Amino acid sequence: MALTRDDIGSLFPDIDMNRVSFLSLLDDFFEGVLVTDNRGYVLFMNEEQARIDDLPARSLVGKKVTDIYHVDDGDSPVIQCLASGKAIKGVACYYRTWTGKIVNSIHNVFPLFDDRKLLGAICFIQDFSIIEQRFESVFQPEKIKNLQTGTSKAGRQKGRPHKNGTRFRFEDIIGTSRELMDSVDMGRLAAQSASPVMIYGETGTGKELLAQSIHNAGPRQSENYVAVNCAAIPENLLEGIMFGTSAGAFTGAVDKPGLFEKADGGTLFLDEVTELPVGVQAKLLRVLQDGAYERLGGTQTLTSDTRLIAATNRDVRAAVNEGVLREDLYYRLNVIQLHVPPLRERIEDIPLLARHFVDRFAAQHGRAVRGLSEGVVQALESYPWPGNVRELENALERAVVLSRSEQLELSTLPPDIARARRAPERLSFSVGTPLKIMERRMIEATMKKCGGDKVQTAQMLGTTVRTIYRREAEWRRDR
């Protein structure tokens, strides 16, 4: 429930209402939001926080946070923030409300200043039960509904959820580039074993697509595939989510299975594995070595027959040298190495991917787009794609939505991508110089200027990398 400016103004006459008019916007947040003055008295509580605490929001305005929640001043993140004037982030709080409800939540508190004067604090609260529910769609894949991500060449729906928690198979991987195909071939072989796999690749290259394909090509395909992004979960919750919790582990804790129990017999995919806390790494190493672990706060030893696939976008050797990743865990995970190349290194796959995405988004958005102009193809092949396939996908969805014709034009692409198609550099030649020699000199001169980088050369010449490769092959044949 959003409080009006008059409501707050009548309670706190010294507060400048022009500075708190944003409060009405906070009622639509998915997180709980609590705003206090500089003494810790509540100015505002949104509906989500009222739901978390099972308390009426309006009745709490004007009360001190330590009166509402049964914690001492030193333990309250809000009071800590007001005392230090600094943000308090990622704090796990287990508290009891005045009605006796136990709440397990994550708090991020930020001080509110007017120039240098501390006005109060704003606290964002994530309900841990909601965080757990977000993982239930992974734990219980049969509950995933209506998730479709396109159509394959054969016309069947691609990306439709399977009962094991996956959406992709090897035949869903689009591309013909040598390095990608080498990784696919190695992945098919790896699928037949239970050995750990480490997948390397930049963000957005499709590492999980390869991980799901490995699971679906092996003997565990009828079992669950469970995925977790190790960087997306607060450190103090990750151990309980991975290994489960036992009643009494902390206030309000109950017996609850973790990822290893959910994935037992199947595959557990650990994305951004270098972000695992060192303590969790030690426990993970034991599972890899002995197949044994205990729930958080528990004493009973459990066993797990889980195939591990890990992925990272970091330099793993550097992570080991910096002490971020345990060396013994690295060797355990790095049994089979697969690399997903960045899009800029598989330029020949861009037209295939582009047509796939255009067909998918045209059907999804009800557009009559059927193709791409030559200028669009050249721009897509010239752009360096720092966001890789994910960026290409987003750019083409935008283009399809904005298109007014059956063919995508440059004007529908994001400006930075459209600008990648540059005019060729001007060189002078004598009147009698043959056209082929002129073209070769132009390409060679530009490539020398670019230090041999074919992508940058193509950008400067306003052509495609594929054309440069084709010309080089012709020169070799003409020798």
C-alpha positions in Angstrom: 0.0 0.0 0.0 1.5 3.3 -1.1 1.3 6.1 1.4 0.5 9.6 0.1 2.7 12.6 0.6 0.1 14.0 3.0 0.2 10.8 5.1 4.0 11.0 5.5 4.0 14.8 5.9 1.5 14.6 8.8 3.6 12.0 10.6 7.0 13.7 10.0 6.5 17.4 9.5 10.3 18.1 9.3 10.7 15.9 6.1 10.7 17.8 2.9 8.0 16.1 0.9 9.6 17.0 -2.4 12.4 14.6 -1.5 10.1 11.6 -0.9 7.7 11.8 -3.7 9.3 8.7 -5.2 7.8 6.5 -2.5 4.6 5.9 -4.4 6.7 4.2 -7.1 8.1 1.6 -4.7 4.8 -0.1 -4.1 5.1 -2.0 -7.4 8.5 -3.5 -6.5 8.9 -7.3 -6.5 11.2 -6.9 -3.5 10.1 -5.7 -0.1 10.9 -2.0 0.5 11.2 -0.3 3.9 12.1 3.4 4.2 13.0 5.0 7.6 14.1 8.4 8.8 17.5 9.0 10.3 16.4 7.6 13.7 15.1 4.3 12.4 11.4 5.2 12.4 9.4 3.7 9.5 8.3 6.2 6.9 7.1 3.7 4.3 6.6 0.0 3.8 5.4 -1.4 0.4 2.9 -4.2 0.0 5.5 -6.9 -0.7 7.2 -6.2 2.6 3.9 -6.3 4.3 3.3 -9.7 2.7 6.7 -11.0 3.8 6.1 -9.9 7.4 2.4 -10.7 7.4 1.8 -7.3 9.0 -0.4 -4.3 7.9 1.8 -1.7 6.4 -0.1 1.4 7.5 0.0 0.4 11.1 3.8 0.2 11.1 4.4 3.7 9.9 5.8 5.8 12.7 7.2 2.8 14.7 10.9 2.1 15.1 12.3 -0.9 13.3 13.6 -2.4 16.5 10.1 -2.3 18.0 8.7 -4.1 14.9 11.4 -6.7 14.6 12.8 -8.6 17.5 16.5 -7.7 17.1 18.9 -5.5 19.0 20.0 -2.2 17.5 23.4 -3.7 16.8 21.9 -6.5 14.8 19.5 -4.5 12.7 20.9 -3.8 9.2 18.9 -0.5 9.1 20.4 0.7 12.4 23.9 -0.4 11.3 23.4 1.6 8.1 22.2 4.7 9.9 25.0 4.5 12.4 27.8 4.1 9.8 26.3 6.1 6.9 27.4 3.3 4.6 25.5 0.7 2.6 24.9 -2.7 4.1 24.7 -5.3 1.3 23.7 -9.0 1.0 23.0 -9.5 4.7 21.1 -12.7 5.6 18.6 -11.9 8.3 16.6 -14.4 10.4 14.1 -12.4 12.6 10.8 -12.8 14.4 8.1 -10.2 13.8 5.9 -8.9 16.7 3.2 -11.5 15.6 5.7 -14.3 16.1 6.3 -15.0 12.4 9.9 -16.1 11.6 11.3 -14.6 8.4 14.4 -15.6 6.5 15.5 -12.9 4.1 18.3 -11.0 2.4 18.7 -7.3 3.1 20.4 -4.5 1.1 20.3 -1.2 2.9 21.4 2.2 1.6 21.7 5.6 3.4 19.7 8.5 2.0 21.5 11.8 2.0 20.6 15.4 1.3 24.0 16.8 0.3 25.9 15.6 3.5 22.9 15.4 5.8 21.7 11.9 6.6 17.9 11.8 6.0 17.3 8.1 6.6 17.7 4.7 4.9 16.0 2.6 2.3 16.1 -1.2 2.7 15.4 -3.7 0.0 14.3 -7.1 1.3 14.3 -10.4 -0.7 12.2 -13.2 0.8 14.3 -16.3 0.9 11.3 -18.5 0.3 10.7 -16.6 -3.0 14.4 -17.2 -3.9 13.9 -20.9 -3.3 10.7 -20.9 -5.4 12.7 -19.4 -8.3 14.8 -22.6 -8.3 11.8 -24.8 -8.1 11.2 -24.4 -11.9 14.6 -26.0 -12.3 14.0 -28.7 -9.6 10.6 -29.6 -10.9 10.9 -29.3 -14.7 7.5 -30.8 -15.4 6.0 -27.6 -14.1 7.6 -25.5 -16.8 4.9 -24.6 -19.3 4.7 -22.9 -22.8 8.4 -22.1 -23.2 9.2 -22.0 -26.8 12.3 -20.4 -28.4 12.0 -20.9 -32.1 11.7 -23.4 -35.0 14.4 -25.6 -36.4 15.0 -26.2 -40.1 12.8 -29.2 -40.0 9.9 -27.0 -38.7 9.5 -28.7 -35.3 9.3 -26.5 -32.2 12.9 -26.0 -31.0 13.5 -25.2 -27.3 10.4 -26.8 -26.0 11.0 -28.0 -22.4 11.7 -31.7 -21.9 10.6 -33.5 -18.8 14.2 -33.6 -17.5 14.5 -29.8 -17.2 16.3 -29.1 -20.5 15.3 -27.4 -23.7 18.2 -28.1 -26.1 19.9 -31.0 -27.9 22.9 -31.1 -30.2 20.7 -30.7 -33.2 19.6 -27.4 -31.9 23.1 -25.9 -32.2 23.3 -23.7 -35.2 26.7 -23.3 -37.0 29.3 -24.8 -39.2 32.5 -23.1 -38.0 35.4 -25.5 -37.4 36.0 -24.7 -33.7 32.3 -24.9 -32.8 31.9 -28.2 -34.6 35.0 -29.6 -32.9 33.5 -28.7 -29.5 30.2 -30.3 -30.5 32.0 -33.5 -31.6 33.9 -33.7 -28.3 30.7 -33.0 -26.4 29.0 -36.0 -28.1 31.9 -38.2 -27.0 31.9 -36.7 -23.4 28.1 -37.4 -23.2 28.8 -41.1 -23.1 30.9 -40.9 -19.9 30.3 -39.6 -16.3 33.5 -37.6 -16.3 33.2 -33.9 -15.2 33.2 -31.4 -18.1 34.5 -27.8 -18.0 33.0 -25.5 -20.7 34.9 -22.2 -21.4 33.4 -19.3 -23.3 32.6 -15.6 -23.1 29.2 -14.5 -21.8 26.4 -15.1 -24.3 28.2 -17.7 -26.4 25.8 -20.6 -25.4 27.7 -22.6 -22.8 24.5 -24.0 -21.2 23.1 -25.0 -24.6 26.1 -27.2 -25.0 25.8 -28.5 -21.4 22.1 -29.4 -21.9 23.0 -31.2 -25.2 25.6 -33.3 -23.4 23.1 -34.3 -20.8 20.5 -35.2 -23.5 23.0 -37.3 -25.5 24.1 -39.5 -22.6 22.7 -42.4 -20.5 21.4 -39.9 -17.9 19.1 -38.2 -20.2 16.0 -39.5 -18.5 17.1 -38.1 -15.2 17.0 -34.5 -14.0 19.2 -31.7 -15.3 19.6 -29.0 -12.7 21.4 -25.7 -13.4 22.5 -23.0 -11.0 24.4 -19.7 -11.6 26.9 -19.6 -8.8 27.2 -15.8 -9.1 23.5 -15.2 -8.8 23.0 -16.5 -5.3 24.2 -14.6 -2.1 27.3 -16.4 -0.7 25.7 -17.0 2.6 22.8 -18.9 1.0 24.7 -20.9 -1.6 25.8 -23.8 0.6 22.3 -24.5 1.8 20.9 -24.3 -1.7 23.6 -26.7 -3.1 23.7 -29.2 -0.3 20.3 -28.7 1.5 19.5 -27.7 5.0 18.7 -29.5 8.2 16.2 -28.3 10.8 18.0 -26.2 13.4 20.8 -25.1 11.0 19.6 -21.5 11.6 16.5 -19.8 12.9 13.5 -21.1 10.9 15.5 -23.7 9.0 13.7 -26.8 7.9 14.8 -30.1 6.4 15.1 -29.3 2.7 16.9 -31.1 -0.1 19.6 -29.2 -2.1 20.7 -29.3 -5.7 22.7 -32.5 -5.3 19.7 -34.4 -4.1 17.5 -32.9 -6.8 20.1 -33.9 -9.5 21.0 -37.3 -8.1 21.4 -39.7 -11.0 21.4 -36.8 -13.4 23.5 -33.7 -14.2 24.3 -30.6 -12.1 25.4 -27.6 -14.2 27.4 -25.0 -12.3 27.6 -21.8 -14.3 30.2 -19.3 -13.3 31.9 -21.9 -11.1 34.8 -19.6 -10.3 32.3 -17.5 -8.2 31.9 -20.3 -5.7 32.9 -19.4 -2.1 36.1 -21.2 -1.0 34.2 -23.1 1.8 31.7 -24.4 -0.7 34.5 -25.4 -3.0 35.9 -27.7 -0.3 32.6 -29.4 0.1 32.2 -29.7 -3.6 35.6 -31.3 -3.9 34.6 -34.0 -1.4 31.5 -34.8 -3.5 33.7 -35.2 -6.6 36.2 -37.4 -4.7 33.9 -39.5 -2.5 30.4 -38.8 -3.7 29.5 -37.8 0.0 28.3 -34.7 1.8 26.1 -33.4 4.6 23.3 -30.9 4.5 24.0 -27.5 6.1 23.7 -28.0 9.9 23.2 -31.8 9.5 25.3 -34.7 10.7 24.0 -37.5 8.4 26.3 -38.3 5.5 24.5 -38.4 2.2 25.7 -39.8 -1.1 25.2 -38.5 -4.6 25.6 -40.0 -8.1 25.6 -36.7 -10.0 27.4 -35.8 -13.2 29.0 -32.3 -12.9 29.3 -29.9 -15.8 30.9 -26.6 -15.0 31.2 -23.4 -17.0 33.1 -20.2 -16.7 33.8 -17.0 -18.7 37.0 -16.3 -16.8 40.7 -17.3 -17.2 40.6 -20.3 -14.9 44.4 -20.5 -14.5 44.4 -16.9 -13.4 41.6 -17.6 -10.9 43.7 -20.5 -9.5 46.8 -18.3 -9.2 44.8 -15.6 -7.5 43.4 -18.1 -4.9 39.8 -17.6 -6.2 39.5 -21.2 -7.3 41.1 -24.1 -5.5 43.7 -25.8 -7.7 42.7 -29.3 -6.6 39.0 -28.5 -7.5 40.2 -27.1 -10.9 41.9 -30.4 -11.8 38.8 -32.4 -10.7 36.4 -30.3 -12.8 38.7 -29.9 -15.8 38.8 -33.5 -16.9 37.2 -32.8 -20.3 37.6 -29.2 -21.7 35.3 -27.7 -24.2 35.5 -24.2 -25.7 32.6 -22.3 -27.2 34.1 -19.7 -29.5 33.0 -16.1 -29.4 30.8 -14.9 -32.3 33.5 -12.7 -33.8 35.5 -15.9 -34.4 32.7 -17.7 -36.2 31.6 -15.0 -38.6 30.5 -17.6 -41.2 27.8 -18.7 -38.7 26.2 -15.2 -38.4 24.0 -15.5 -41.5 22.7 -18.9 -40.3 22.0 -17.6 -36.8 20.5 -14.4 -38.2 18.0 -16.1 -40.4 17.0 -18.5 -37.6 16.3 -15.6 -35.2 14.5 -13.6 -37.8 12.2 -16.5 -38.6 11.6 -17.1 -34.9 10.8 -13.5 -34.0 8.7 -12.9 -37.1 6.5 -15.8 -36.0 6.5 -14.8 -32.4 5.6 -11.1 -33.1 3.3 -11.8 -36.1 5.6 -9.9 -38.6 5.9 -10.7 -42.3 9.7 -10.4 -42.3 11.2 -13.0 -44.5 14.9 -12.0 -45.1 17.8 -9.6 -44.6 19.1 -7.0 -46.9 22.7 -7.3 -48.1 23.6 -4.2 -46.0 22.2 -5.9 -42.9 24.2 -9.0 -43.5 27.4 -7.0 -44.0 26.8 -5.0 -40.8 26.1 -8.1 -38.8 29.3 -9.7 -40.1 31.4 -6.6 -39.5 30.3 -5.9 -35.9 32.6 -7.4 -33.2 29.6 -8.7 -31.0 31.0 -8.2 -27.4 27.7 -9.8 -26.2 28.0 -12.7 -28.6 25.0 -14.7 -29.7 22.8 -13.2 -27.0 23.5 -9.7 -28.3 22.8 -10.8 -31.9 19.5 -12.4 -30.7 18.4 -9.2 -28.9 19.4 -7.0 -31.9 17.4 -9.0 -34.4 14.3 -9.1 -32.1 14.4 -5.3 -32.1 14.9 -5.2 -35.9 12.0 -7.6 -36.5 9.7 -5.6 -34.2 10.6 -2.3 -35.9 10.5 -3.6 -39.5 7.8 -2.4 -41.9 8.7 -4.5 -44.8 9.5 -8.1 -45.7 13.2 -7.5 -45.6 15.2 -6.2 -42.7 17.0 -2.9 -43.4 19.9 -1.2 -41.7 17.6 1.4 -40.1 16.0 -1.3 -37.9 19.3 -2.4 -36.4 20.7 -0.7 -33.2 22.8 2.3 -34.4 26.2 0.9 -33.2 25.6 -2.3 -35.2 24.4 -0.5 -38.3 27.5 1.8 -38.3 29.7 -1.3 -38.4 29.3 -1.4 -42.2 31.9 1.2 -43.2 32.9 2.6 -46.5 36.1 1.1 -48.0 39.4 2.9 -47.7 40.4 4.8 -50.9 43.7 3.7 -52.6 45.2 5.0 -55.8 46.1 2.8 -58.7 47.4 3.4 -62.3 44.9 3.3 -65.1 46.1 -0.1 -66.3 45.9 -1.9 -63.0 43.7 -5.0 -63.3 40.6 -5.1 -61.1 41.7 -8.3 -59.3 45.1 -6.8 -58.4 43.5 -3.6 -57.2 41.2 -5.5 -54.9 44.0 -7.7 -53.6 46.3 -4.7 -52.9 43.4 -2.9 -51.1 42.7 -5.9 -48.9 46.3 -6.7 -48.1 47.1 -3.0 -47.3 44.1 -2.8 -45.0 44.9 -6.1 -43.3 48.4 -4.9 -42.7 47.1 -1.7 -41.1 44.8 -3.9 -38.9 47.6 -6.2 -37.8 46.2 -9.2 -39.7 42.7 -8.9 -38.0 40.2 -10.0 -40.6 37.2 -8.8 -38.7 38.6 -5.2 -38.4 39.7 -5.4 -42.0 36.2 -6.3 -43.1 34.8 -3.4 -41.1 37.1 -0.9 -42.7 36.4 -2.2 -46.2 32.7 -2.5 -45.8 32.8 -6.1 -46.8 32.5 -9.4 -45.0 35.1 -11.7 -43.4 33.7 -14.5 -45.5 34.6 -12.5 -48.6 38.1 -11.9 -47.4 38.6 -15.7 -46.8 37.2 -16.4 -50.2 39.6 -13.9 -51.9 42.6 -15.4 -50.0 41.7 -18.9 -51.2 41.5 -17.5 -54.8 44.9 -15.9 -54.5 46.4 -19.2 -53.4 44.8 -21.1 -56.3 46.2 -18.4 -58.7 49.8 -18.9 -57.6 
